[in-house]
Amino acid sequence: MALARRDFLKAVGGASVAGSLVGYATPAAAAMPAALAFGFTDDNVPMNAANLCPMPSSVVTAHARYAQALDLSLSTASRAGVEALKEDARSRVAAMLGTSADEIAIVRNTSEANNTIVQGMPLAEGDEVVLWDQNHPSNDVAWEVQASRLGATVRRFSVPTDTGSIDEVVDLFVAAVGDKTKVVSFTHISNITGFRLPAAEICAAVRKRKGDIHIHVDGAQTWGAVDIDLGAIEADSFSGSAHKWFMGPREVGILYVRERHIDSIWPNVVSIPWGRTKDDAPTGARKFDALGQRDDAAVAALADTAGFHEAMTPAGIEERSMMIANRLREGLQDLNVKFVSTANPAFTSSIVILSAPRENSRQIVEQVYDNAGVQAAATGGLRMSPHVYNTADHVDRVIAAVKKSRALLS
Ligand SMILES: Cc1ncc(COP(=O)(O)O)c(C=O)c1O
């Protein structure tokens, strides 16, 4: 949702209290401000959600509490108490994504989730996998490795970032599908351009073109940033990392697999809680998260992170994140600098990227950090990915820092 800069200012009026959302005029913030606080300081502000997010302080505390509980007592009761939160997390994450808990596996990250689909997909010789050429390696080269193992083929295609309309994007996807296509896999929001694909429209059109295609959506840049209803999108699987936009524990991720496909996808790792025979699999998508001993405290803290999202609501988080990103986009546009990310509101996301020569991008990230106290990234240029914990002040400091370093940009 695009909101003008002045609307942003109205909404976040007093929000320059760094590291805190206390000033945000949202019902969630008003109801539970302490639970919405983050621990970072004003001179060291993260703006790199596309890579890694801080956890809210309430989640940091909960995570430490679970870890401590386990270290104080490894009794059955103590362990069961922490482990039980995994199912709590699963149900709450599923509810927010519009799926059933049985369709959600709690894995370690998007790379693992993507590879579960890549390696578990029953592909045969001659089958074709169609990939958007902006996919992350775990959803790109991973398919190529698997295809060469099985004698399948990979076809990549492009969507120019200056594409004008959703229909044009959808047509490019449909045109890429052939009679041998068995899988279409794409990143919902590109980490290298910030381009947001119209996932629902693509899935519906691809499904219409060929009914037996498995559509996998990499949601690494979506989950926790966008209010997505997987029940309403005809994707067959979807992946995400809690440590990115979901602002959750590190090395915790999710894999959604639509119920009708769970039986046909092979698990990569088989361990407890499988039973003694191959038919004794854990229920539903849990068969994909039987990874042996886990960091149970981190997995449990996913439930607390879900609580944070419930309090702010996924729609509220998306709106706020986009408001902040739009302020940044508009402020940078005023500088007349060259963008990698699109300005077309049909495809914008909270990832804003400026074009920078490869040899300069690290230096400009350093200068922005030195001058603004804000950490951006050198992915695809100068990449800034603000989230709900960023304020108008952070954005304005970044714009001023970019202005100062503009000679390093393309
Ligand atoms: C689109 C996309 N997919 C997958 C990944 C891998 O995420 P992780 O390192 O959490 O497995 C990333 C990481 O940036 C990404 O941007």
The ligand as a Gaussian input file, in Angstrom:
#p B3LYP/6-31G(d) Opt

LIG

0 1
 C       15.030000     -14.800000      -1.793000
 C       15.906000     -15.541000      -0.817000
 N       15.787000     -16.871000      -0.698000
 C       16.527000     -17.559000       0.176000
 C       17.440000     -16.933000       0.985000
 C       18.238000     -17.744000       1.958000
 O       17.838000     -17.428000       3.258000
 P       18.555000     -18.165000       4.479000
 O       19.978000     -17.749000       4.438000
 O       17.835000     -17.657000       5.678000
 O       18.399000     -19.616000       4.257000
 C       17.606000     -15.554000       0.885000
 C       18.606000     -14.855000       1.704000
 O       18.841000     -13.673000       1.588000
 C       16.818000     -14.841000      -0.040000
 O       16.915000     -13.511000      -0.168000

